[in-house]
């Protein structure tokens, strides 16, 4: 496993699932920092909601 994976308590134990979960979380956190040049706020909000949904789906599984 990569060393840069965040340790997340209650994260899935299965490695593939863990990596998907971690990736969704990482993208979600990054999305707050990368406001794409010229990206309109509505698009950005839509993108963030998509990541929140991805992360929540992974948590609920």
mmJSON file of the N, C-alpha and C atoms, coordinates in Angstrom:
{"data_MODEL":{"atom_site":{
"group_PDB":["ATOM","ATOM","ATOM","ATOM","ATOM","ATOM","ATOM","ATOM","ATOM","ATOM","ATOM","ATOM","ATOM","ATOM","ATOM","ATOM","ATOM","ATOM","ATOM","ATOM","ATOM","ATOM","ATOM","ATOM","ATOM","ATOM","ATOM","ATOM","ATOM","ATOM","ATOM","ATOM","ATOM","ATOM","ATOM","ATOM","ATOM","ATOM","ATOM","ATOM","ATOM","ATOM","ATOM","ATOM","ATOM","ATOM","ATOM","ATOM","ATOM","ATOM","ATOM","ATOM","ATOM","ATOM","ATOM","ATOM","ATOM","ATOM","ATOM","ATOM","ATOM","ATOM","ATOM","ATOM","ATOM","ATOM","ATOM","ATOM","ATOM","ATOM","ATOM","ATOM","ATOM","ATOM","ATOM","ATOM","ATOM","ATOM","ATOM","ATOM","ATOM","ATOM","ATOM","ATOM","ATOM","ATOM","ATOM","ATOM","ATOM","ATOM","ATOM","ATOM","ATOM","ATOM","ATOM","ATOM","ATOM","ATOM","ATOM","ATOM","ATOM","ATOM","ATOM","ATOM","ATOM","ATOM","ATOM","ATOM","ATOM","ATOM","ATOM","ATOM","ATOM","ATOM","ATOM","ATOM","ATOM","ATOM","ATOM","ATOM","ATOM","ATOM","ATOM","ATOM","ATOM","ATOM","ATOM","ATOM","ATOM","ATOM","ATOM","ATOM","ATOM","ATOM","ATOM","ATOM","ATOM","ATOM","ATOM","ATOM","ATOM","ATOM","ATOM","ATOM","ATOM","ATOM","ATOM","ATOM","ATOM","ATOM","ATOM","ATOM","ATOM","ATOM","ATOM","ATOM","ATOM","ATOM","ATOM","ATOM","ATOM","ATOM","ATOM","ATOM","ATOM","ATOM","ATOM","ATOM","ATOM","ATOM","ATOM","ATOM","ATOM","ATOM","ATOM","ATOM","ATOM","ATOM","ATOM","ATOM","ATOM","ATOM","ATOM"],
"id":[1,2,3,4,5,6,7,8,9,10,11,12,13,14,15,16,17,18,19,20,21,22,23,24,25,26,27,28,29,30,31,32,33,34,35,36,37,38,39,40,41,42,43,44,45,46,47,48,49,50,51,52,53,54,55,56,57,58,59,60,61,62,63,64,65,66,67,68,69,70,71,72,73,74,75,76,77,78,79,80,81,82,83,84,85,86,87,88,89,90,91,92,93,94,95,96,97,98,99,100,101,102,103,104,105,106,107,108,109,110,111,112,113,114,115,116,117,118,119,120,121,122,123,124,125,126,127,128,129,130,131,132,133,134,135,136,137,138,139,140,141,142,143,144,145,146,147,148,149,150,151,152,153,154,155,156,157,158,159,160,161,162,163,164,165,166,167,168,169,170,171,172,173,174,175,176,177,178,179,180,181,182,183],
"type_symbol":["N","C","C","N","C","C","N","C","C","N","C","C","N","C","C","N","C","C","N","C","C","N","C","C","N","C","C","N","C","C","N","C","C","N","C","C","N","C","C","N","C","C","N","C","C","N","C","C","N","C","C","N","C","C","N","C","C","N","C","C","N","C","C","N","C","C","N","C","C","N","C","C","N","C","C","N","C","C","N","C","C","N","C","C","N","C","C","N","C","C","N","C","C","N","C","C","N","C","C","N","C","C","N","C","C","N","C","C","N","C","C","N","C","C","N","C","C","N","C","C","N","C","C","N","C","C","N","C","C","N","C","C","N","C","C","N","C","C","N","C","C","N","C","C","N","C","C","N","C","C","N","C","C","N","C","C","N","C","C","N","C","C","N","C","C","N","C","C","N","C","C","N","C","C","N","C","C","N","C","C","N","C","C"],
"label_atom_id":["N","CA","C","N","CA","C","N","CA","C","N","CA","C","N","CA","C","N","CA","C","N","CA","C","N","CA","C","N","CA","C","N","CA","C","N","CA","C","N","CA","C","N","CA","C","N","CA","C","N","CA","C","N","CA","C","N","CA","C","N","CA","C","N","CA","C","N","CA","C","N","CA","C","N","CA","C","N","CA","C","N","CA","C","N","CA","C","N","CA","C","N","CA","C","N","CA","C","N","CA","C","N","CA","C","N","CA","C","N","CA","C","N","CA","C","N","CA","C","N","CA","C","N","CA","C","N","CA","C","N","CA","C","N","CA","C","N","CA","C","N","CA","C","N","CA","C","N","CA","C","N","CA","C","N","CA","C","N","CA","C","N","CA","C","N","CA","C","N","CA","C","N","CA","C","N","CA","C","N","CA","C","N","CA","C","N","CA","C","N","CA","C","N","CA","C","N","CA","C","N","CA","C","N","CA","C","N","CA","C","N","CA","C"],
"label_alt_id":[null,null,null,null,null,null,null,null,null,null,null,null,null,null,null,null,null,null,null,null,null,null,null,null,null,null,null,null,null,null,null,null,null,null,null,null,null,null,null,null,null,null,null,null,null,null,null,null,null,null,null,null,null,null,null,null,null,null,null,null,null,null,null,null,null,null,null,null,null,null,null,null,null,null,null,null,null,null,null,null,null,null,null,null,null,null,null,null,null,null,null,null,null,null,null,null,null,null,null,null,null,null,null,null,null,null,null,null,null,null,null,null,null,null,null,null,null,null,null,null,null,null,null,null,null,null,null,null,null,null,null,null,null,null,null,null,null,null,null,null,null,null,null,null,null,null,null,null,null,null,null,null,null,null,null,null,null,null,null,null,null,null,null,null,null,null,null,null,null,null,null,null,null,null,null,null,null,null,null,null,null,null,null],
"label_comp_id":["UNK","UNK","UNK","UNK","UNK","UNK","UNK","UNK","UNK","UNK","UNK","UNK","UNK","UNK","UNK","UNK","UNK","UNK","UNK","UNK","UNK","UNK","UNK","UNK","UNK","UNK","UNK","UNK","UNK","UNK","UNK","UNK","UNK","UNK","UNK","UNK","UNK","UNK","UNK","UNK","UNK","UNK","UNK","UNK","UNK","UNK","UNK","UNK","UNK","UNK","UNK","UNK","UNK","UNK","UNK","UNK","UNK","UNK","UNK","UNK","UNK","UNK","UNK","UNK","UNK","UNK","UNK","UNK","UNK","UNK","UNK","UNK","UNK","UNK","UNK","UNK","UNK","UNK","UNK","UNK","UNK","UNK","UNK","UNK","UNK","UNK","UNK","UNK","UNK","UNK","UNK","UNK","UNK","UNK","UNK","UNK","UNK","UNK","UNK","UNK","UNK","UNK","UNK","UNK","UNK","UNK","UNK","UNK","UNK","UNK","UNK","UNK","UNK","UNK","UNK","UNK","UNK","UNK","UNK","UNK","UNK","UNK","UNK","UNK","UNK","UNK","UNK","UNK","UNK","UNK","UNK","UNK","UNK","UNK","UNK","UNK","UNK","UNK","UNK","UNK","UNK","UNK","UNK","UNK","UNK","UNK","UNK","UNK","UNK","UNK","UNK","UNK","UNK","UNK","UNK","UNK","UNK","UNK","UNK","UNK","UNK","UNK","UNK","UNK","UNK","UNK","UNK","UNK","UNK","UNK","UNK","UNK","UNK","UNK","UNK","UNK","UNK","UNK","UNK","UNK","UNK","UNK","UNK"],
"label_asym_id":["A","A","A","A","A","A","A","A","A","A","A","A","A","A","A","A","A","A","A","A","A","A","A","A","A","A","A","A","A","A","A","A","A","A","A","A","A","A","A","A","A","A","A","A","A","A","A","A","A","A","A","A","A","A","A","A","A","A","A","A","A","A","A","A","A","A","A","A","A","A","A","A","A","A","A","A","A","A","A","A","A","A","A","A","A","A","A","A","A","A","A","A","A","A","A","A","A","A","A","A","A","A","A","A","A","A","A","A","A","A","A","A","A","A","A","A","A","A","A","A","A","A","A","A","A","A","A","A","A","A","A","A","A","A","A","A","A","A","A","A","A","A","A","A","A","A","A","A","A","A","A","A","A","A","A","A","A","A","A","A","A","A","A","A","A","A","A","A","A","A","A","A","A","A","A","A","A","A","A","A","A","A","A"],
"label_entity_id":["1","1","1","1","1","1","1","1","1","1","1","1","1","1","1","1","1","1","1","1","1","1","1","1","1","1","1","1","1","1","1","1","1","1","1","1","1","1","1","1","1","1","1","1","1","1","1","1","1","1","1","1","1","1","1","1","1","1","1","1","1","1","1","1","1","1","1","1","1","1","1","1","1","1","1","1","1","1","1","1","1","1","1","1","1","1","1","1","1","1","1","1","1","1","1","1","1","1","1","1","1","1","1","1","1","1","1","1","1","1","1","1","1","1","1","1","1","1","1","1","1","1","1","1","1","1","1","1","1","1","1","1","1","1","1","1","1","1","1","1","1","1","1","1","1","1","1","1","1","1","1","1","1","1","1","1","1","1","1","1","1","1","1","1","1","1","1","1","1","1","1","1","1","1","1","1","1","1","1","1","1","1","1"],
"label_seq_id":[1,1,1,2,2,2,3,3,3,4,4,4,5,5,5,6,6,6,7,7,7,8,8,8,9,9,9,10,10,10,11,11,11,12,12,12,13,13,13,14,14,14,15,15,15,16,16,16,17,17,17,18,18,18,19,19,19,20,20,20,21,21,21,22,22,22,23,23,23,24,24,24,25,25,25,26,26,26,27,27,27,28,28,28,29,29,29,30,30,30,31,31,31,32,32,32,33,33,33,34,34,34,35,35,35,36,36,36,37,37,37,38,38,38,39,39,39,40,40,40,41,41,41,42,42,42,43,43,43,44,44,44,45,45,45,46,46,46,47,47,47,48,48,48,49,49,49,50,50,50,51,51,51,52,52,52,53,53,53,54,54,54,55,55,55,56,56,56,57,57,57,58,58,58,59,59,59,60,60,60,61,61,61],
"pdbx_PDB_ins_code":[null,null,null,null,null,null,null,null,null,null,null,null,null,null,null,null,null,null,null,null,null,null,null,null,null,null,null,null,null,null,null,null,null,null,null,null,null,null,null,null,null,null,null,null,null,null,null,null,null,null,null,null,null,null,null,null,null,null,null,null,null,null,null,null,null,null,null,null,null,null,null,null,null,null,null,null,null,null,null,null,null,null,null,null,null,null,null,null,null,null,null,null,null,null,null,null,null,null,null,null,null,null,null,null,null,null,null,null,null,null,null,null,null,null,null,null,null,null,null,null,null,null,null,null,null,null,null,null,null,null,null,null,null,null,null,null,null,null,null,null,null,null,null,null,null,null,null,null,null,null,null,null,null,null,null,null,null,null,null,null,null,null,null,null,null,null,null,null,null,null,null,null,null,null,null,null,null,null,null,null,null,null,null],
"Cartn_x":[0.837,0.0,0.877,0.404,1.152,1.235,2.366,2.543,1.738,1.331,0.619,-0.872,-1.324,-2.745,-3.015,-4.096,-4.469,-4.957,-4.681,-5.27,-6.636,-7.651,-9.001,-9.657,-9.945,-10.623,-11.966,-12.406,-13.662,-13.637,-12.469,-12.388,-12.49,-12.957,-13.07,-11.708,-11.705,-10.452,-9.932,-10.833,-10.466,-9.649,-8.446,-7.51,-8.086,-8.7,-9.224,-10.294,-11.169,-12.249,-11.668,-10.64,-9.987,-9.39,-8.716,-8.083,-9.141,-10.258,-11.337,-11.885,-12.074,-12.606,-11.654,-10.381,-9.34,-9.253,-9.347,-9.261,-10.423,-11.621,-12.799,-12.61,-12.102,-11.891,-10.838,-9.752,-8.665,-9.151,-9.908,-10.44,-11.362,-12.171,-13.121,-12.374,-11.336,-10.578,-9.845,-9.293,-8.573,-9.508,-10.752,-11.69,-11.926,-11.676,-11.833,-10.683,-9.533,-8.347,-8.211,-8.554,-8.38,-9.651,-9.754,-10.859,-10.287,-10.858,-10.312,-10.467,-9.475,-9.512,-10.787,-11.48,-12.689,-13.858,-13.703,-14.797,-15.878,-17.077,-18.146,-18.564,-19.039,-19.311,-20.313,-21.308,-22.311,-21.671,-20.742,-20.035,-19.22,-18.56,-17.713,-18.566,-19.712,-20.596,-21.093,-21.402,-21.886,-20.796,-19.548,-18.411,-18.226,-18.311,-18.134,-19.235,-20.474,-21.575,-21.345,-20.802,-20.523,-19.495,-18.446,-17.429,-17.988,-18.829,-19.438,-20.242,-21.016,-21.846,-20.964,-19.836,-18.912,-18.384,-17.946,-17.382,-18.443,-19.642,-20.71,-21.092,-21.145,-21.473,-20.437,-19.158,-18.101,-18.218,-18.588,-18.705,-19.863,-20.966,-22.168,-21.979,-21.192,-21.009,-20.55],
"Cartn_y":[-1.198,0.0,1.256,2.31,3.563,4.182,4.826,5.463,6.742,7.322,8.602,8.441,7.193,6.997,7.554,8.264,8.788,7.638,7.707,6.708,7.23,6.493,6.931,5.855,6.169,5.171,4.835,3.622,3.139,3.068,3.198,3.056,1.572,1.24,-0.167,-0.857,-2.118,-2.847,-3.341,-3.686,-4.169,-3.097,-3.474,-2.502,-1.711,-2.392,-1.68,-0.687,-1.135,-0.279,0.895,0.609,1.648,2.71,2.261,3.202,4.043,3.423,4.182,5.231,4.824,5.699,6.853,6.515,7.516,8.488,7.956,8.795,9.769,9.271,10.14,11.26,10.886,11.86,12.892,12.391,13.286,14.279,13.775,14.655,15.694,15.239,16.129,17.263,16.898,17.909,18.84,18.265,19.07,20.036,19.617,20.44,21.788,21.858,23.14,24.07,23.5,24.304,24.664,23.725,24.052,24.639,25.939,26.551,26.704,25.966,26.004,27.409,27.81,29.149,29.324,30.402,30.715,29.785,28.889,27.966,28.722,28.556,29.311,28.618,29.396,28.877,27.731,27.807,26.736,25.411,25.472,24.251,23.693,24.586,24.165,23.509,24.119,23.552,22.182,22.04,20.762,19.702,20.092,19.184,18.781,19.744,19.43,18.519,18.753,17.875,16.454,16.322,14.997,14.28,15.006,14.39,14.042,14.927,14.643,13.356,13.246,12.06,10.814,10.92,9.79,9.357,10.339,10.044,9.422,10.008,9.477,8.06,7.79,6.433,5.45,5.856,4.972,4.754,5.8,5.675,4.739,4.891,4.113,2.636,2.313,0.902,0.019],
"Cartn_z":[0.0,0.0,0.0,-0.638,-0.687,0.701,0.954,2.259,2.4,1.252,1.346,1.631,1.834,2.154,3.546,3.658,4.969,5.83,7.112,7.988,8.383,8.056,8.381,9.225,10.5,11.319,10.683,10.837,10.255,8.73,8.136,6.678,6.362,5.161,4.78,4.884,5.267,5.443,4.098,3.19,1.866,1.142,0.67,0.104,-1.06,-2.04,-3.213,-2.795,-1.925,-1.455,-0.669,0.122,0.923,0.012,-1.063,-1.986,-2.703,-3.122,-3.767,-2.812,-1.573,-0.538,-0.317,-0.205,0.027,-1.144,-2.371,-3.564,-3.607,-3.311,-3.306,-2.281,-1.11,-0.042,-0.453,-1.069,-1.477,-2.535,-3.524,-4.568,-3.959,-3.018,-2.361,-1.649,-0.895,-0.161,-1.119,-2.203,-3.192,-3.892,-4.093,-4.851,-4.173,-2.861,-2.179,-2.535,-2.884,-3.163,-4.64,-5.535,-6.954,-7.52,-7.494,-8.217,-9.61,-10.542,-11.896,-12.463,-13.246,-13.856,-14.648,-14.351,-15.104,-14.809,-13.832,-13.518,-12.758,-13.199,-12.552,-11.253,-10.299,-8.956,-8.978,-9.872,-9.93,-10.32,-11.286,-11.711,-10.554,-9.838,-8.722,-7.634,-7.321,-6.301,-6.712,-8.003,-8.522,-8.351,-8.671,-8.558,-7.094,-6.186,-4.77,-4.253,-4.686,-4.269,-4.759,-5.971,-6.528,-5.647,-5.216,-4.365,-2.992,-2.445,-1.139,-1.241,-2.336,-2.543,-2.64,-3.383,-3.532,-2.172,-1.384,-0.066,0.834,0.841,1.689,1.284,-0.021,-0.489,0.026,0.007,0.475,1.982,2.718,4.177,4.528,3.814,4.109,3.794,2.748,2.343,3.484],
"occupancy":[1.0,1.0,1.0,1.0,1.0,1.0,1.0,1.0,1.0,1.0,1.0,1.0,1.0,1.0,1.0,1.0,1.0,1.0,1.0,1.0,1.0,1.0,1.0,1.0,1.0,1.0,1.0,1.0,1.0,1.0,1.0,1.0,1.0,1.0,1.0,1.0,1.0,1.0,1.0,1.0,1.0,1.0,1.0,1.0,1.0,1.0,1.0,1.0,1.0,1.0,1.0,1.0,1.0,1.0,1.0,1.0,1.0,1.0,1.0,1.0,1.0,1.0,1.0,1.0,1.0,1.0,1.0,1.0,1.0,1.0,1.0,1.0,1.0,1.0,1.0,1.0,1.0,1.0,1.0,1.0,1.0,1.0,1.0,1.0,1.0,1.0,1.0,1.0,1.0,1.0,1.0,1.0,1.0,1.0,1.0,1.0,1.0,1.0,1.0,1.0,1.0,1.0,1.0,1.0,1.0,1.0,1.0,1.0,1.0,1.0,1.0,1.0,1.0,1.0,1.0,1.0,1.0,1.0,1.0,1.0,1.0,1.0,1.0,1.0,1.0,1.0,1.0,1.0,1.0,1.0,1.0,1.0,1.0,1.0,1.0,1.0,1.0,1.0,1.0,1.0,1.0,1.0,1.0,1.0,1.0,1.0,1.0,1.0,1.0,1.0,1.0,1.0,1.0,1.0,1.0,1.0,1.0,1.0,1.0,1.0,1.0,1.0,1.0,1.0,1.0,1.0,1.0,1.0,1.0,1.0,1.0,1.0,1.0,1.0,1.0,1.0,1.0,1.0,1.0,1.0,1.0,1.0,1.0],
"B_iso_or_equiv":[0.0,0.0,0.0,0.0,0.0,0.0,0.0,0.0,0.0,0.0,0.0,0.0,0.0,0.0,0.0,0.0,0.0,0.0,0.0,0.0,0.0,0.0,0.0,0.0,0.0,0.0,0.0,0.0,0.0,0.0,0.0,0.0,0.0,0.0,0.0,0.0,0.0,0.0,0.0,0.0,0.0,0.0,0.0,0.0,0.0,0.0,0.0,0.0,0.0,0.0,0.0,0.0,0.0,0.0,0.0,0.0,0.0,0.0,0.0,0.0,0.0,0.0,0.0,0.0,0.0,0.0,0.0,0.0,0.0,0.0,0.0,0.0,0.0,0.0,0.0,0.0,0.0,0.0,0.0,0.0,0.0,0.0,0.0,0.0,0.0,0.0,0.0,0.0,0.0,0.0,0.0,0.0,0.0,0.0,0.0,0.0,0.0,0.0,0.0,0.0,0.0,0.0,0.0,0.0,0.0,0.0,0.0,0.0,0.0,0.0,0.0,0.0,0.0,0.0,0.0,0.0,0.0,0.0,0.0,0.0,0.0,0.0,0.0,0.0,0.0,0.0,0.0,0.0,0.0,0.0,0.0,0.0,0.0,0.0,0.0,0.0,0.0,0.0,0.0,0.0,0.0,0.0,0.0,0.0,0.0,0.0,0.0,0.0,0.0,0.0,0.0,0.0,0.0,0.0,0.0,0.0,0.0,0.0,0.0,0.0,0.0,0.0,0.0,0.0,0.0,0.0,0.0,0.0,0.0,0.0,0.0,0.0,0.0,0.0,0.0,0.0,0.0,0.0,0.0,0.0,0.0,0.0,0.0],
"pdbx_formal_charge":[null,null,null,null,null,null,null,null,null,null,null,null,null,null,null,null,null,null,null,null,null,null,null,null,null,null,null,null,null,null,null,null,null,null,null,null,null,null,null,null,null,null,null,null,null,null,null,null,null,null,null,null,null,null,null,null,null,null,null,null,null,null,null,null,null,null,null,null,null,null,null,null,null,null,null,null,null,null,null,null,null,null,null,null,null,null,null,null,null,null,null,null,null,null,null,null,null,null,null,null,null,null,null,null,null,null,null,null,null,null,null,null,null,null,null,null,null,null,null,null,null,null,null,null,null,null,null,null,null,null,null,null,null,null,null,null,null,null,null,null,null,null,null,null,null,null,null,null,null,null,null,null,null,null,null,null,null,null,null,null,null,null,null,null,null,null,null,null,null,null,null,null,null,null,null,null,null,null,null,null,null,null,null],
"auth_seq_id":[1,1,1,2,2,2,3,3,3,4,4,4,5,5,5,6,6,6,7,7,7,8,8,8,9,9,9,10,10,10,11,11,11,12,12,12,13,13,13,14,14,14,15,15,15,16,16,16,17,17,17,18,18,18,19,19,19,20,20,20,21,21,21,22,22,22,23,23,23,24,24,24,25,25,25,26,26,26,27,27,27,28,28,28,29,29,29,30,30,30,31,31,31,32,32,32,33,33,33,34,34,34,35,35,35,36,36,36,37,37,37,38,38,38,39,39,39,40,40,40,41,41,41,42,42,42,43,43,43,44,44,44,45,45,45,46,46,46,47,47,47,48,48,48,49,49,49,50,50,50,51,51,51,52,52,52,53,53,53,54,54,54,55,55,55,56,56,56,57,57,57,58,58,58,59,59,59,60,60,60,61,61,61],
"auth_comp_id":["UNK","UNK","UNK","UNK","UNK","UNK","UNK","UNK","UNK","UNK","UNK","UNK","UNK","UNK","UNK","UNK","UNK","UNK","UNK","UNK","UNK","UNK","UNK","UNK","UNK","UNK","UNK","UNK","UNK","UNK","UNK","UNK","UNK","UNK","UNK","UNK","UNK","UNK","UNK","UNK","UNK","UNK","UNK","UNK","UNK","UNK","UNK","UNK","UNK","UNK","UNK","UNK","UNK","UNK","UNK","UNK","UNK","UNK","UNK","UNK","UNK","UNK","UNK","UNK","UNK","UNK","UNK","UNK","UNK","UNK","UNK","UNK","UNK","UNK","UNK","UNK","UNK","UNK","UNK","UNK","UNK","UNK","UNK","UNK","UNK","UNK","UNK","UNK","UNK","UNK","UNK","UNK","UNK","UNK","UNK","UNK","UNK","UNK","UNK","UNK","UNK","UNK","UNK","UNK","UNK","UNK","UNK","UNK","UNK","UNK","UNK","UNK","UNK","UNK","UNK","UNK","UNK","UNK","UNK","UNK","UNK","UNK","UNK","UNK","UNK","UNK","UNK","UNK","UNK","UNK","UNK","UNK","UNK","UNK","UNK","UNK","UNK","UNK","UNK","UNK","UNK","UNK","UNK","UNK","UNK","UNK","UNK","UNK","UNK","UNK","UNK","UNK","UNK","UNK","UNK","UNK","UNK","UNK","UNK","UNK","UNK","UNK","UNK","UNK","UNK","UNK","UNK","UNK","UNK","UNK","UNK","UNK","UNK","UNK","UNK","UNK","UNK","UNK","UNK","UNK","UNK","UNK","UNK"],
"auth_asym_id":["A","A","A","A","A","A","A","A","A","A","A","A","A","A","A","A","A","A","A","A","A","A","A","A","A","A","A","A","A","A","A","A","A","A","A","A","A","A","A","A","A","A","A","A","A","A","A","A","A","A","A","A","A","A","A","A","A","A","A","A","A","A","A","A","A","A","A","A","A","A","A","A","A","A","A","A","A","A","A","A","A","A","A","A","A","A","A","A","A","A","A","A","A","A","A","A","A","A","A","A","A","A","A","A","A","A","A","A","A","A","A","A","A","A","A","A","A","A","A","A","A","A","A","A","A","A","A","A","A","A","A","A","A","A","A","A","A","A","A","A","A","A","A","A","A","A","A","A","A","A","A","A","A","A","A","A","A","A","A","A","A","A","A","A","A","A","A","A","A","A","A","A","A","A","A","A","A","A","A","A","A","A","A"],
"auth_atom_id":["N","CA","C","N","CA","C","N","CA","C","N","CA","C","N","CA","C","N","CA","C","N","CA","C","N","CA","C","N","CA","C","N","CA","C","N","CA","C","N","CA","C","N","CA","C","N","CA","C","N","CA","C","N","CA","C","N","CA","C","N","CA","C","N","CA","C","N","CA","C","N","CA","C","N","CA","C","N","CA","C","N","CA","C","N","CA","C","N","CA","C","N","CA","C","N","CA","C","N","CA","C","N","CA","C","N","CA","C","N","CA","C","N","CA","C","N","CA","C","N","CA","C","N","CA","C","N","CA","C","N","CA","C","N","CA","C","N","CA","C","N","CA","C","N","CA","C","N","CA","C","N","CA","C","N","CA","C","N","CA","C","N","CA","C","N","CA","C","N","CA","C","N","CA","C","N","CA","C","N","CA","C","N","CA","C","N","CA","C","N","CA","C","N","CA","C","N","CA","C","N","CA","C","N","CA","C","N","CA","C","N","CA","C"],
"pdbx_PDB_model_num":[1,1,1,1,1,1,1,1,1,1,1,1,1,1,1,1,1,1,1,1,1,1,1,1,1,1,1,1,1,1,1,1,1,1,1,1,1,1,1,1,1,1,1,1,1,1,1,1,1,1,1,1,1,1,1,1,1,1,1,1,1,1,1,1,1,1,1,1,1,1,1,1,1,1,1,1,1,1,1,1,1,1,1,1,1,1,1,1,1,1,1,1,1,1,1,1,1,1,1,1,1,1,1,1,1,1,1,1,1,1,1,1,1,1,1,1,1,1,1,1,1,1,1,1,1,1,1,1,1,1,1,1,1,1,1,1,1,1,1,1,1,1,1,1,1,1,1,1,1,1,1,1,1,1,1,1,1,1,1,1,1,1,1,1,1,1,1,1,1,1,1,1,1,1,1,1,1,1,1,1,1,1,1]
}}}
